[in-house]
Amino acid sequence: MKHIATWTRTGIFFACWIGIAGLAVGKSAPKNPSGFYVANWNVENLFDTRDDPRNRGDNEFLPNNPTTRWTRARFQTKLKNLAQVITGMNHSKGPDILGLQEVENEQVLKRLLKKMPGKSYGIVHEDSPDRRGIDTALLYNQKAFSLVTSRTYKVSLKWKRTTRDILHAVLKDRRGKQLHVLVNHWPSRGGGIKASEGNRFEAARTLAKAISRIFRGEPKARIIVLLAAALLAYVTVFFLGAGPRVIFGLFVSIRKFGRQA
């Protein structure tokens, strides 16, 4: 087997085609019937305009907030623009798997899907304890995959601070083969590098433990990890020996792992 590792650049989101022969990006995607298209997008504060008493983080995105001035019209415009870009991916067929960061709740995802008529997406989402009230989520093409199960991994920070959970979805393709997808949104650089370094390493440890757990139960597991490009250093520390079955999709920079005969 020959292992491939290459780099590319994207703008606002990561997207690639994954097939038996490896990975390709954008219009260079091969005509591979067994392949599938994966994308990852931090949609940056996708909040609705309703006040959720359980979510203090949504106060910033209410119509009466003088700073953001978030209105129903602006929310609808954002949904429309997101839907237009998503449905335009993969030669206007849309991605088969789409990781999302910074969504408020499952309701905003349902509203987003209403802007994409004709698309058959399933939603994987769980509320996380993040103080800003934002979560990770996953959309998957129900014509290509079915959901087997899902769970989250809590990232435990010092002083009982909270952050986004790591979302783990187990999908099954049309051939009956399982695929594990881990959607990440690690702690920010708030407070500077020195103050935030430990938080990011804790998220990396949590991810490493999750992947190890998957391989213990399923030695030949196929795993896709979706996370931000700035996290590559942490991934390198923990996953130098992860092997070609773990594909890391990096927001902005993409490191593509594949195999060919």
C-alpha positions as CSV (number, residue, x, y, z in Angstrom):
1,M,0.0,0.0,0.0
2,K,1.1,3.5,-0.7
3,H,0.1,6.2,1.8
4,I,-0.8,9.7,0.6
5,A,-0.5,12.8,2.7
6,T,-1.1,16.2,1.0
7,W,-2.2,19.7,1.8
8,T,-4.6,22.2,0.3
9,R,-6.2,25.5,1.3
10,T,-9.9,26.4,1.4
11,G,-11.7,29.5,2.4
12,I,-14.6,29.3,4.9
13,F,-15.1,25.6,5.1
14,F,-13.4,22.2,4.5
15,A,-14.8,19.8,1.9
16,C,-13.4,16.7,0.3
17,W,-14.4,13.6,-1.6
18,I,-13.6,10.3,0.1
19,G,-13.3,7.1,-1.9
20,I,-11.5,3.8,-1.9
21,A,-8.5,5.4,-3.8
22,G,-8.1,8.2,-1.3
23,L,-9.3,11.8,-1.2
24,A,-9.7,14.5,-3.6
25,V,-11.0,18.1,-3.2
26,G,-13.6,20.2,-5.0
27,K,-14.0,19.7,-8.7
28,S,-11.3,17.1,-8.8
29,A,-13.5,14.6,-7.1
30,P,-13.3,11.2,-8.9
31,K,-16.3,9.4,-10.4
32,N,-16.4,6.8,-7.6
33,P,-19.7,5.3,-6.8
34,S,-18.5,4.0,-3.4
35,G,-17.1,7.4,-2.4
36,F,-18.8,10.1,-0.4
37,Y,-18.5,13.8,0.1
38,V,-17.5,15.3,3.5
39,A,-17.6,18.9,4.6
40,N,-17.0,20.8,7.8
41,W,-18.2,24.3,8.5
42,N,-18.1,26.6,11.5
43,V,-21.3,28.6,10.9
44,E,-20.4,31.2,13.5
45,N,-23.2,31.8,16.0
46,L,-26.2,30.2,14.3
47,F,-28.8,31.4,16.8
48,D,-32.5,31.9,16.4
49,T,-34.3,34.9,17.8
50,R,-36.2,33.1,20.6
51,D,-35.1,33.5,24.2
52,D,-34.2,30.1,25.8
53,P,-34.2,30.5,29.6
54,R,-32.0,27.4,29.9
55,N,-29.4,29.0,27.6
56,R,-27.8,32.3,29.0
57,G,-25.6,32.4,25.9
58,D,-28.4,33.3,23.6
59,N,-29.0,36.7,25.2
60,E,-26.4,38.1,22.9
61,F,-28.5,37.1,19.9
62,L,-31.9,38.4,20.7
63,P,-33.7,41.3,18.9
64,N,-33.5,43.5,22.0
65,N,-29.6,43.3,22.2
66,P,-28.2,46.7,21.1
67,T,-24.8,45.2,20.2
68,T,-25.7,42.4,17.8
69,R,-29.1,43.7,16.7
70,W,-30.0,40.1,15.8
71,T,-33.4,40.0,14.1
72,R,-35.7,37.4,12.5
73,A,-34.9,38.9,9.1
74,R,-31.2,38.6,9.6
75,F,-31.6,35.0,10.9
76,Q,-33.6,34.1,7.9
77,T,-31.0,35.6,5.6
78,K,-28.3,33.7,7.2
79,L,-30.2,30.4,6.9
80,K,-30.8,31.2,3.2
81,N,-27.1,31.9,2.5
82,L,-25.9,28.8,4.4
83,A,-28.4,26.6,2.5
84,Q,-27.3,28.1,-0.8
85,V,-23.6,27.2,-0.2
86,I,-24.4,23.8,1.3
87,T,-26.6,22.7,-1.6
88,G,-24.0,24.0,-4.0
89,M,-21.3,21.6,-2.7
90,N,-20.6,18.3,-4.5
91,H,-21.7,19.5,-7.9
92,S,-25.0,20.8,-6.4
93,K,-25.8,17.5,-4.8
94,G,-24.8,18.7,-1.4
95,P,-22.4,16.9,1.0
96,D,-23.1,13.4,2.2
97,I,-21.7,14.3,5.7
98,L,-21.5,17.8,7.0
99,G,-20.0,18.7,10.4
100,L,-21.1,22.0,12.0
101,Q,-19.8,24.1,14.8
102,E,-21.5,27.0,16.7
103,V,-25.2,26.0,16.4
104,E,-27.5,27.0,19.2
105,N,-29.9,24.0,19.1
106,E,-31.6,21.3,17.0
107,Q,-34.4,23.7,16.1
108,V,-32.1,26.0,14.1
109,L,-30.9,22.9,12.2
110,K,-34.5,22.0,11.4
111,R,-35.0,25.5,10.2
112,L,-31.9,25.3,8.0
113,L,-33.1,22.0,6.4
114,K,-36.4,23.7,5.5
115,K,-34.3,26.0,3.3
116,M,-33.0,22.9,1.4
117,P,-36.1,21.3,-0.1
118,G,-35.4,18.1,-1.9
119,K,-32.4,17.2,0.3
120,S,-32.8,14.3,2.7
121,Y,-30.6,15.1,5.7
122,G,-30.7,13.5,9.1
123,I,-29.6,15.5,12.2
124,V,-27.2,14.4,14.9
125,H,-27.1,16.9,17.8
126,E,-26.9,17.0,21.6
127,D,-26.8,20.1,23.8
128,S,-23.4,20.8,25.3
129,P,-22.6,22.7,28.5
130,D,-20.7,25.5,26.7
131,R,-21.3,28.8,28.4
132,R,-21.9,30.6,25.1
133,G,-24.7,28.1,24.4
134,I,-23.2,26.8,21.1
135,D,-22.9,23.1,20.1
136,T,-21.4,20.8,17.5
137,A,-23.7,19.0,15.1
138,L,-23.7,16.7,12.1
139,L,-25.9,16.4,9.0
140,Y,-25.9,13.2,7.0
141,N,-27.4,12.2,3.7
142,Q,-30.1,9.6,4.6
143,K,-29.9,8.2,1.1
144,A,-26.2,7.3,1.6
145,F,-26.1,6.6,5.4
146,S,-28.3,5.6,8.3
147,L,-27.6,6.6,11.9
148,V,-26.6,3.7,14.2
149,T,-26.0,5.6,17.4
150,S,-24.5,8.8,18.7
151,R,-23.0,10.2,21.9
152,T,-20.8,13.0,23.2
153,Y,-17.5,13.2,25.1
154,K,-17.2,15.8,27.7
155,V,-14.0,17.9,27.7
156,S,-13.2,18.5,31.4
157,L,-11.3,21.8,32.0
158,K,-9.8,23.2,35.1
159,W,-11.9,25.1,37.6
160,K,-15.0,23.4,36.3
161,R,-15.1,25.6,33.2
162,T,-17.2,24.3,30.4
163,T,-16.7,24.0,26.7
164,R,-18.2,22.2,23.7
165,D,-18.5,18.4,23.8
166,I,-17.0,16.3,21.1
167,L,-19.8,14.7,19.1
168,H,-19.5,11.1,18.0
169,A,-21.9,9.7,15.4
170,V,-21.8,6.1,14.1
171,L,-23.1,5.9,10.6
172,K,-23.8,2.9,8.3
173,D,-23.4,3.1,4.6
174,R,-25.4,1.3,1.9
175,R,-22.9,-1.6,2.0
176,G,-23.5,-2.1,5.7
177,K,-20.1,-0.8,6.7
178,Q,-19.8,1.5,9.7
179,L,-18.2,4.9,9.7
180,H,-17.3,6.9,12.9
181,V,-17.5,10.7,12.6
182,L,-16.1,12.9,15.5
183,V,-17.1,16.6,15.3
184,N,-14.8,18.9,17.3
185,H,-14.9,22.5,18.4
186,W,-12.1,23.0,21.0
187,P,-11.7,25.8,23.5
188,S,-10.7,29.1,22.0
189,R,-7.5,31.1,22.4
190,G,-9.3,33.5,24.8
191,G,-6.9,34.8,27.4
192,G,-3.9,34.1,25.2
193,I,-1.8,31.1,24.3
194,K,-0.4,30.4,27.7
195,A,-3.8,30.5,29.4
196,S,-5.5,28.4,26.7
197,E,-2.8,25.8,26.0
198,G,-3.9,23.4,28.7
199,N,-7.5,23.5,27.6
200,R,-6.7,22.5,24.1
201,F,-4.4,19.7,25.2
202,E,-7.3,18.4,27.4
203,A,-9.5,18.4,24.3
204,A,-6.8,16.5,22.4
205,R,-6.6,14.0,25.2
206,T,-10.3,13.5,25.2
207,L,-10.3,13.0,21.4
208,A,-7.4,10.5,21.7
209,K,-9.2,8.5,24.3
210,A,-12.3,8.4,22.2
211,I,-10.4,7.1,19.1
212,S,-8.6,4.5,21.2
213,R,-11.9,3.4,22.6
214,I,-13.3,3.0,19.1
215,F,-10.4,0.9,18.0
216,R,-10.6,-1.3,21.0
217,G,-14.1,-2.2,20.1
218,E,-13.6,-2.2,16.4
219,P,-10.0,-2.7,15.3
220,K,-10.6,-2.0,11.7
221,A,-12.8,1.0,12.3
222,R,-13.1,3.8,9.7
223,I,-12.9,7.2,11.5
224,I,-13.3,10.8,10.3
225,V,-12.3,13.6,12.6
226,L,-13.5,17.1,11.9
227,L,-11.7,19.9,13.6
228,A,-10.0,23.3,13.1
229,A,-6.7,23.7,11.3
230,A,-5.2,25.6,14.2
231,L,-5.4,22.4,16.2
232,L,-3.0,20.4,13.9
233,A,-0.1,20.7,16.4
234,Y,-2.2,19.0,19.1
235,V,-3.4,16.3,16.7
236,T,0.2,15.6,15.6
237,V,1.2,15.1,19.3
238,F,-1.5,12.6,20.0
239,F,-2.0,10.8,16.6
240,L,1.3,10.3,14.9
241,G,0.6,6.5,15.0
242,A,-3.1,6.8,14.1
243,G,-2.7,5.2,10.7
244,P,-4.5,5.7,7.4
245,R,-7.9,4.7,8.7
246,V,-8.2,8.0,10.6
247,I,-8.9,10.9,8.3
248,F,-8.5,14.4,9.8
249,G,-10.5,17.1,8.1
250,L,-9.1,20.5,9.1
251,F,-11.0,23.8,8.9
252,V,-9.0,26.1,6.5
253,S,-6.1,23.7,6.0
254,I,-6.8,20.1,5.1
255,R,-4.5,17.2,5.6
256,K,-5.7,14.4,3.5
257,F,-4.9,10.8,4.2
258,G,-5.8,8.0,1.8
259,R,-4.5,4.7,0.4
260,Q,-4.0,3.3,-3.0
261,A,-2.6,0.1,-4.3
